[in-house]
Amino acid sequence: MDTLRRFMSITLFLCLMTMITTFIAQAQTPLYYVPTGPCRLADTRNASQPSGFGPPSLIGSQTRNFLIPTNNNCHIPNDASAYALNLTVVPSGGYLDYITVWPDDQPQPVVSTLNSWDGRIKANSLIVGAGAVDQGVSVFATQTTDVILDITGYFVGPSFFTGDTGLNYFTLPGVAACNVYNTLAPSVGSPILANTITSINVANAPYCAIPGNATAYALNFTAIPVGQQPLAYLQAWPGDQPAVPHTSVLNAPTGTTVANMSIVESSNGTINVFSTSDTDLSVDILGYFAPAGPDPLALYPMVGTYQPARCYDTRPNPIDLGPYGVDIHTTNSPCYTSFPPDFLPNTEAYVLNATVLPFTNGGPGGLGGLYVFPVGVEDPQLATLAALDGVVTSNMTITPSLFGLSSPGAINTFVSNPSNVLFDVSAFFATDSILVASSNLPPAQQHVSYSYQMVGWGGVGPPYTWIDDGGWPIALGLGSGGVVSGCPTDVIGTYQPAAEVSDSAGNISPLTVLSITESGAPPYPQISTLLLPPAPVNQPYSFQLMVSGGLAPFTWTIIGGSLPDNMHMSSSGLITGAPPLVDNGNTYTFAVQVTDSECPGGYGTDAVVLSITVPPVS
């Protein structure tokens, strides 16, 4: 039995270490997009779905896992590390507080994917990391609801490809978004008609600078149903695929304006749309995926150490107009720890779920538009979402930072009417070049042991091997595993060592100059206990010796003399015991030494002579 327990413990430990290692590798490895065309993964209303992807409904306050690669209808490989999904809810009752999707194998994050407070059918897109072991995703709903999951593509690392590579993401030069189609514009002039296929030429949209090699587009669809008539669903799919897919992009069952983002594949520059009702439609492009181009970006999902997080929440104080600066990847942001430390490349684009709770004159009200855009873009014309009916509304957006004159790690937001606004981050796009992500190292202190794990980024991914190019303070150095360690003993000051990192394929980063500051040593420890209380015969005794200065934890030892019988001193400096009758009337003198945790061992010490008197028994 003991052998079995040991075997199970070792197996569990190895599985846990595999998960941790895989999570770290996912977080640091650049991921590239592979479009699939829209495919329905799951529909809990439909018993004909593959096992694990159909009924029953998702029960309120419960979590259900969907192991996406096991659905043979959509042909998603086991190598997938993230997915581009569209989530639709069909609440069973009149209220759904929220639903959340995240990588399985890790804790549920404090974020939401969408809300349906009036129980209507609603959809929202998301980019979510895959579970480290089974490539699954977890779904949690506060109330019972049916769930529909459609997939438009997946993200994989460089090792997945043997010939053709996946697609990088590219932001639009000079703008946050660009309109490619609008039925309200004179150039179009009429709504799309119900139950007909409309072709939209995305590649030839004027002013959007979309290159010919783009094969997938990040598009924001805004439907304005004609006469506010209910719109059951709107679909979008590649223009070179004539068959209408069994998927959807958005729903507007109440006839209000609804926006939803979707990544749509296209090999010929066109996409098709289909609506169940007459509707005006505006389509904006936020960016595109292509095999090559200037300033390519790769996806890094929040997995493992870096988890999805809420970056911005104005409640209970709604904002009005703007623009308002929003910290996403800065030390002022609540979700700063969702990003790798000190990693702030020249260009980032954040995958955000934007949620609005409209607020007007002390109560609910309509919101004409929420605008999310880079700092440096002054007058955004294209809204991320609208909530004209005043209900809580969400939409995914991909918003770049470090744009023009932008502030590093920040974006801007603007609202047309008072509203509370929430931003959750689930992933980000950044350079796929191999580089040293750590630059400003934590400060060192003389005679205080130092250890810091450097962070490598990009390339083919981990495991990384580190190259020490020198320049460290005396007694500090960089190991091949990326750990900076040692016992600093150099003079006070700022040092600029250099390092390189190579990925698992041997690609080497540029030499990176680092910065580390060494400050003075802690003050020497000084024993502050000089007198001890008497120890009466057969009475429990307890007294803690005290020290000032030095570096905790401290180790105490008796270096001369002795305590009364039946008494002892622990290594933490606590004297305890009860002297026997034979010791009454005696005084015991002894010397104690305290050693702090400074390095090298024994550097910080102090000693003092103390006495304990055992009062005579009367």
N, C-alpha and C positions, 0 to 999 in steps of 0.2 A: 504493500500500500504506500509506504514512504517513497519507494522508487517511482511508483506511478505519479505521486504528487510532485516529486522533483521533475519528472519528465514533462508533466503538464505545465508546471511553472516555467520551465525552460522554454517550452514551445510557445507559451503565451508571451514571454519576454521577447523571443525572437520575432514573433508576429508584430508586437508593438514597435520594436526597433525598425522592422521593415516598413511599417506605416509611417513612422517619423521620418526615416530616410527618404521615403517616396514623397511625402509631403514637402520636405525641404527641396528635393529635386524639382518637383512641380513648380514651386514658388520661384525658383531661380532660372528655370529653363525657358527660353523663349518659345512661344507656341504660335503656330501658323494655321490659317483658316483653310478648311476644306469644305466647300459648299456641297450639299447633298440634294438641293431642290427640296421644297417643302414636303414633309412626311409626317403623318399622324402617328405619334408614339403611343399615346395613351388616351383612353376615353372611358371613364368609369361608368358611363351610361350604356356602353356597347359591349354586349356579351361575346361578340365575334372577335374582339381584340385578342392578341396573343396572351397567353397565361402571364399574369402579373401586371397586365396593362389595361385590364377591363374592370368590371364590377368587383367588389361593391364600391359604393360611394366612400369618400374619405370622411371618417367619423370625426366629429368635433373634438378638439383637444387631443387628437391622436396624430401620430406620424406614420407615414407610409413611404417606403423606399421603392424607387423605380430603377432597376438595373438596366440601363439604357442599351448597352451592347447586346443584351440577350433578346431584344426585339428583332426578329428576323425580317420584319417588313421594311425596316429603315436602313439596315446594313451599316451600322456604326461599329467601328473596330474597337477591340479591347485596349488599343493604344490611346484612345481619346482622353485628353486631360481637361477639356472644358467643352461646353455646348452652347449653341445659340438656339434658344427655345422661345416659344410663345405659349404662355399659360392662360387658359380660359377657365373661369369658374362658373358653375351653374348652381347657386346656393339652394339648399333644400328648404330653407325657411326664408324669412324676410330680412335676415341680417347676417352678415359675415364681417366680423371685426377685422380680421386680416388673415392672409395666407402667406407662407414663407417657403422658399426653396433654397437649399444649400447643399454642398457636397456631403454625402453620407460619410460615415467614419469620423466625423468630427462634431463638436457640440453645436446645437442650434444657436445661431447668432441673433443678436437683438436688432433685427432688421425686418422689413416686410416687403413683399413683392406686389401685392395689391390689396385693396379693401372694397367691399361691396356692402355699404351700410344700409342700402335700401333693398338689398337682395337681388339686384339686377344681374344679368349675364354680363361679365366684363372680361377683358383680356389685357395682358401686359407682357411685353417681351423681356427677356433677361439673358445675360451671359453668366453662366455659373460653372464653377470648377467641378470636376468629377471626383468621386471618392477615390482614395489612394489605392485601395485594394480591388474593389469590384466595379469601379467606374460608375457608381450609382449616384443618384441624387435623392435627398429626403424632402418630403413635402409635409408641412404641418398647417392645419386650419383650426381656427378657434371654434368654428361651428361646422356642422355637417354640410358638405358640398360635393357635387360632382366636379371632377377635374379633367381637363383636356390639355394634353401636351403635344405641341407640334414642334418639329425640329427643322431648321434650315441649314445647319452645318455643324461642324465640330472643329476643335483646335487640337493639334498634335505637335510634339517636339520634333527637332531636326532629324533625330534617329529614325523617324517613321518613314522617311522618304529614301528611295533608292535611285530614282531618276528625277522626275519632276519634283519640284518643291511646292510647299504650300504657299498661301497668299499672305503677304504683309498688309498691314493697315496703313492708310495714308489720310491725313487730314487735308482739308481744303485750304489752299493758299490764300491768306488774307481775309477769310470770312469764317464765321462760325457754322453757317449752313447756307445752302443755296437752293432756291426754288427751281424745280425741274418741270413742274406741271401744276396748273391751277385752272380749273374749269370756270372760275370767276374772272379770269383774265380775258381781255378782248381777243387774244390769240386763239383761245379755245372757245369760250363764249357760251357753252351749254353744259349741263350736268351729264355725268355718265348715266346711261339708262339701265334700268333694272334688267337683270338676267341676260346681259350682253357682255361680251368680252371687249375690253378697250385696251389698245396697245399704246404704251407710253415710251417714247424714245428718250431714255435717260442720257445716253452718251452724247447726244447732240444738243443738250440743254445749253442755251447761250449763257455766257458769263460764269459758268461753273468750273471750267478748266478740268474736265474729266478726261483722263488719257484713254487712248484706244485699247490699252491692254488691261483695263479694269474689268474684272469678271464677276464682281459682286458689289453691291451698293448697300450702305447703311442709310435707310430711308425712313423718314417720318411721314406717315400717312395721316391726314386730317380729313375726316368725313363730315360733311354738313348736310344731313338728310333734307331733301326737298320737302317743304311744308312741314318739317319736324315730324315726318312720318317714321314709324319704326323701321330700322334697318337690321335685319336678322344677322347678317354677317357680310364682310368684305374680304375678298381674297386677293393675293398677289403671288405671282410665280414667274419664272424665266420666260422671256418672250419667244424663245425657240422651242418651247414645249407646249404644243397645242392643247393637250388634255388638261382639263380643269382639275386641280388636285383636291383631295378631300381634306383640306386644311382651311384655316381662317387667319386673318390678321387682326380684325377688330369687330366689335359688335356695338350697335347703338339701338337697343330695344326701346328706349324712351324717345328716340328721335332727336336727342340733343347732339351737339357737336362732340366728336370723340377723336382723339389722336392716339396713335400707337406706332412705335418704331419697329422696323423689321429689317433683317439682312436678306436681300433678295439677289439671287444669282442671275447672271445674264452673260451669255457668251457672244451675243450679237448687239449688245447695247440697249436692248429693249426689254420691257417687262409687260406682263399682262395683268389687268385687274378685272375683277368681277364683283358686282354688288347685287344683293337681292332686292334693293329698292333704288329708285332714282336718287342720286346724291351728287352734290358738288364735292369735289375732291381736290385737295392740295397735297403735293408730294414734295418734300424737301430732302436734299441729300446732305448728310453730315460728314461723310467720308466714303472711302471706297477701298476695296481689296484688290491687289494686283501682285503679280509675281516679281516685279522690280519697279524701281523709281527712286526719286530723291527722298532722303530722310525716312527710310522704311521703319515701321514700328511693328513690334510683336506683342502678343497678349501675355500678361502675367496675372492669372486669377488669384484671388485671395483664398489660399488653402493652407492648412497646417498652422505654422507659426503666424502667418499673416491672414487673418480671418475677415470676412465681410463685416462692415461696421457702419454705424450711423455717424456721419460727419457733421450734420447740421440739423437742428431742430429748433424752430423759433418759438414753440409753445412755452408759455401761454401768451406771448406777446407777438401778435401778427405784424408782418412787415407791410409797407405800402409803397408802391412805386419803386424807387431805387435809382441807380443800381446799388446793390449790396455786395460787398466782397465776402466770399465764402472760402475759408481755409479748408483745403482737402488734404494736401500732402505738405503740411508745415507743422512745426512744433506746437502751434496754437490749436491744431485740429484735434478733436476727440478721436479721430481714426488714424492719427499719425502712426501708431504702432501696427496698423494694418499694412504698412509699407516697410520695405527693408531699411535698416538704419543708414542714414547719410546717403541714400541713393536718390539723387535728384538729377536726372539726365536733362539734356537740352530741350527735349520735347516729351511731354506726356499727354495722354488723353485718358480721361477717367470714365469708366463705365458706371453711370449713376442711375439709381432709381429715384426719380423726383416725385414727391407726393405733396399735394396741396390740400389744405383744409380751409376753404374760403370763409371769410369773416367780414361782415359789413354792418356798421352801426350797432355793434354789440350783439349781433346775431348772424346766422348763416346768410350768405348772399352769393351772387354769381361772381365768377372770375373770368374776365375776358381772355387773359392769357398769362402764362408763366414763361419767362424767357431765361434760358440758361446759356451762357456764352463766355468766351475767354476774356480775361482782363485785357484791355487794349482795343476791343471791338466796341465802338462807342454807341451805335444806334441800331440795336438788333431789330430786324423787321419780322423775323420768323419765330413764332411761338413754339415752345416745346410741347405745351398742352393747353387746353382750355377746360373750364368747369363752369359753363354758363348757367347750369342748373343749381350751382352751389353745393354739390356733393363732393365728398372726398374723392380725389382722382389721382392716378399715378401714370407715369410713362418713363420708359428707359431713354437715356440720352448718352451719347459719347461726346464729351466736351474736352477740348484740348486746353492745356495750360502752357505757360512760357510762350505766349503768342504775341509777337510784336513787342510792345512795351509792357508786357504782362508782369505780374508779380509771381515769383516761383511758387508753384504748388497751390495757387489760388485760382478761383473762377469768379464770375459775377452772376448775379441773378436779379431779375426785375419782375414785378407783378403789376398788373393793370389795376387791381383793386386789392384792398386789405386781405391778407391771407396768411395763415401759418404754412410754413414750407419745411419739408424734410428732404434730406439727401442721404441715401445709403450707397456705399461703394462696394462693388463685388469683384472688380478686376480693374486693371489699367493697361494701357498700351504704352510701350517705351522701346527704346533702341534694342536691337538684338545683337549688337556688337559686344564682344567679350570685353569686360572692363572690371576694374576694382571699384566696387560700390562703396566701400568704407574709405573715407578720406580724412575726416576730422575725428581722431580717436579720442576716447575718454582720457581725461588727464591722469598722469601718473604722479606718485608722491614718493619722495625718497624713503627708502627702507620699508616700503609697503608692497607686498607681493602683488604683481600685476598679471592679469590674464584677460585677453580680449580676442574673440573670434572674428576675424576679418570676413567680409562678405564679398564673394565673387558673383558676377552677373553675366548672363547672356552666353554667346557662343553656342556650342553644342550642349552645354549644361554640365552639371556635376558628374563625377567628382572633380573638384578643382585642385590643382597643385600650385603652390605659392613659391615665388622666387624673391628672396631677400636681397635688395640692392643696397643695403647699408644705410648709415646715417642715423642709427638709433642711439638714444642715450645709453651710457655705459650700463652693461648687465641686462639690457633688454634686447630681444631679437624676435624674428619671425620664423616660425617653423613651416615645413612644407605643407602641413595641414591647415595653415592659415591662422594659427594661434600666436598672438604676440604675448610673450611671457618673460618673466624674470624678476629680479630684485633691483629696482632703480637705485643707483648710487651716484649718478652724475650731478653736475651743478644745476642749480635752478635755472629754468629757461624754457624756450620753445624750440623744438627740434623738428626737422623736416626729413625724415627717412623716406625711402622710395621702395616700391614693390611692384611686382608684376604677378599676373595669375594666368595659368593656362587651363583650358577646358579638357574634357575627356578625350577630345580628338587631337590635342596638342596645340591648338591655336592659342597664341599668347597675346595678352592685352598690351596696350601701350604702357610704358613705364609711368607710374602714377606717383606724384609727390604727395606725401601724407603730412599731417600735422599732429604733434603730440606735445603737450606742455607738462613739464616736471616741476612740482612745487616742493617746498621744504618738508622735512620729516616731521612727524608728530612730536610734541614735547616728550621728554623722557618720563617714564612712569615714576610716580612718587607715592610711597605708602603714606596715607594720611591717618591711619590708626596708630596712635602712640600709647594709649592706655587701654587695658582690658578690664572689664568688670570682674569682680571676684566670682569664684565657682564654689557655691556651698556644697557640702557633702551630700551625696545621694540625690541631688537636685538636677533635673535636666538642664543642660547648658547649651546655648546656641548663640554664636556671635559671628557676624560677617566682617572680615577684614576689608578695609576700603583702600582704594587707590585713586589718584587723580592723574590726568595726563595719560600718555601712552596710547597704545592701540589695542582695543579689545579683540578677542577674548584674552584673559590673563591666566597664567598658571602660577600657583603658589606652592612653595616647598619649604620644609624646615631644614635649615642648613647647619644648625647647632643647637645643643640643649635638648630639652624634652618637655612635653606637656604632662600634666598630672595623669595618674593611672586612669584607664578607662576613657581617656579623651583622645581625640585625633583631629587633624585638620585635612579637609578635602583639597583637591587640586584647584577648586574654585575659591578657596580662602575661607571656608566656613568651618569654624571650630565648634565641635559638638561633643557630648558625652555627659557623664556624671561621675565625679571623683569619689572614690570609696572613703570610708571612715579613716583608714590608715593614713590618708593624705592630709587630714585636718591639721590646720596650723602651718602648713608648709607653703612656700612660695617657689614657683617654678619659672625659671628664666630660659628663654629659647630665642633663637634668631630665625626670622622668616625672610624669604626672598620672593619677589614677584617678577615674572618675566612676561612681557607683552608679546604681541604677535608680529612685531616688526621683523624684517628680514635683514641680514641672515639671522638664523636662530640665535637667541641669546643677546641680541644687540641692545634691546631696551630692558634694563633690569634695575631693581632697587632692593635694598635690604634694611632691616631694622631689628633691634633687640626688644623683645616684649616680655612681660611677666604676668603670670596668673597666680593669684593668692587663693588658697583654700582656707576660709575663715575657720578658726578653732570652734569645736563643738562645746557649747557651755553645759 
